[in-house]
Amino acid sequence: MQIVQKTNSVQRCLSELMAKTVKAREHYGADSLDLTIPTSVVEEYDLSPGDIFEVTVEEDGDEITVSYELVHRSG
């Protein structure tokens, strides 16, 4: 049982290291932008329309990191 847990942990760490690329798109009728969550992430983490995320932004020189934390599942 411990081997399976460790394997799942390694797989999860590897998948988290693999970057996903998304494109910011205009949110019609507003000044905000939409970012699409890739299908692989939606499926792996069972995300749904209506889920609520907290957004944090970190700056480090010329780099900007935008992070989304799931705070409420819609279903």
C-alpha angles and dihedrals in degrees: 000000000000091000091056092048092050091047091051090049092051091048091049091049091049092049090049090053092053105091121225119210120219133176123227110234132193115266100220114235094015140072092236127097130229123226117196117225107224117248092241090058093044091052097041094051098032094237120177139192108274095034109139123229132189112225123215127180126203126187125202112173107299093347122097120191118196113193129189121203118194106234101166135020115217096216 
